[in-house]
Amino acid sequence: MSWGHSTYPELRGKRVLLRPLAVGDFEAWREVRTRSRDWLVKWEPRPVPGQPDAVNDRRAFAARCSARLRERELGTGYGFGVFVGQRSERFAGEINLSSVQRGPFQNAYVGYWIDQAMAGHGYIPESFAVVCRFAFEDLMLHRLQASIIPRNKASIRVAEKLGLRNEGTALRYLEINGVWEDHVRYAITSEDWAERREQYLKEWILP
């Protein structure tokens, strides 16, 4: 597989394929988001009032895909759908690198979610490891951060499985579902990646 500076990267782990979502993914994306709605929305910001809902509007989903494409072209964000199955055909969730910052920071934020029916199988930790490889070896970033509400035990397990560093709790850090929520900040740097690279490749990435 290529790890070059592609605008449209497709990344693979042992079981997952990560690729940018396209308009053709709308039906699968909508089905998962609709079925898992109650499980997901409590951890997410509320939609902006007056904007169309991408779950119910194909054109809004297309605009979302176009916005992610623009972010990739600008180098400010990289969004991926998570696909699993023997032919990587089943849509399972998303993992995103957002707010990529250069200069002295060289940082990006990682966010992720998964279909409730597919949680607990290690797909998100694997996807996170794949994204780490991309971020540190292709984008040459120095730091990735994931911010997690303390009671979101499933997301915290992802951070713990990967050995991310707990850098403390930021009080009332983000407005989530209408409430200013505390978040635990987990991080990994390129130095950490270099130390754990072989472990990550063996456990999560290489066949």
QUITA-V339587 format. One record per pair of residues at least 24 apart in sequence whose C-alpha atoms are under 8 Angstrom apart, sorted by sequence separation. I is the first residue (numbers start at 1). J is the second residue. D is the distance in Angstrom with one decimal. If there is no record, write none. Layout:
# QUITA-V339587
I/J/D  I/J/D
This chain:
# QUITA-V339587
76/100/4.7  164/188/5.6  30/55/5.2  75/100/7.1  76/101/7.1  29/55/7.8  30/56/7.3  92/118/6.8  159/186/6.9  95/124/7.9  26/58/6.7  95/127/7.3  149/181/6.8  150/182/7.2  95/128/7.5  108/141/7.6  125/158/5.4  129/162/7.6  149/182/6.0  150/183/6.2  107/141/6.0  110/144/6.7  124/158/7.0  125/159/7.6  149/183/4.5  150/184/6.1  23/58/7.8  26/61/6.8  106/141/5.0  107/142/6.0  108/143/6.6  109/144/5.7  110/145/6.0  111/146/6.4  148/183/4.9  149/184/6.2  106/142/5.2  107/143/4.7  108/144/5.1  109/145/4.8  110/146/5.1  111/147/8.0  125/161/7.0  147/183/5.5  148/184/5.2  105/142/7.5  106/143/6.4  107/144/5.7  108/145/6.5  109/146/5.8  110/147/8.0  125/162/6.7  147/184/5.5  148/185/6.5  23/61/7.0  105/143/7.9  107/145/7.6  147/185/4.5  148/186/7.8  23/62/5.4  102/141/7.9  146/185/5.9  147/186/6.1  22/62/7.4  145/185/6.7  146/186/5.2  145/186/5.6  146/187/6.3  23/65/6.9  145/187/4.4  22/65/6.0  144/187/5.6  145/188/6.7  21/65/6.3  143/187/7.0  144/188/5.5  82/127/7.4  143/188/5.8  144/189/6.4  143/189/4.2  142/189/5.4  143/190/6.2  142/190/5.0  141/190/7.2  142/191/8.0  136/190/5.9  136/193/7.6  20/78/7.9  21/79/7.7  20/79/5.8  21/80/6.4  19/79/7.8  20/80/4.5  21/81/5.5  32/92/7.6  19/80/4.8  20/81/5.7  32/93/8.0  132/193/7.6  18/80/5.4  19/81/5.4  29/91/7.0  18/81/5.6  19/82/7.0  28/91/6.4  8/72/7.8  18/82/4.9  29/93/8.0  7/72/6.1  17/82/6.0  18/83/6.3  7/73/6.3  16/82/6.5  17/83/5.1  16/83/5.6  17/84/6.4  16/84/5.0  15/84/6.1  16/85/7.7  15/85/7.2  17/88/6.0  129/200/6.5  16/88/6.8  15/88/8.0  40/113/7.6  130/204/7.6  129/204/6.6  130/205/6.5  129/205/7.4  39/116/6.8  126/204/5.1  36/115/6.2  125/204/8.0  126/205/7.1  36/116/5.6  36/117/8.0  33/115/7.5  32/115/6.0  43/149/7.7  16/123/6.8  15/123/7.6  18/127/7.4  43/152/7.8  16/126/7.4  16/127/6.7  14/126/7.8  13/126/6.5  13/127/6.9  13/130/6.0  12/130/6.8  11/130/6.9  11/131/7.9  11/134/7.9  45/175/6.2  46/176/6.7  3/134/7.2  45/176/4.3  46/177/4.9  44/176/5.3  45/177/4.9  46/178/6.4  5/138/6.5  43/176/6.2  44/177/5.8  45/178/7.0  3/137/7.9  4/138/6.5  5/139/7.6  42/176/7.3  43/177/6.8  3/138/6.2  42/177/5.8  41/177/6.9  14/204/5.9  13/204/6.1  14/205/4.9  13/205/4.0  14/206/5.8  12/205/7.0  13/206/6.5  14/207/5.3  13/207/7.7
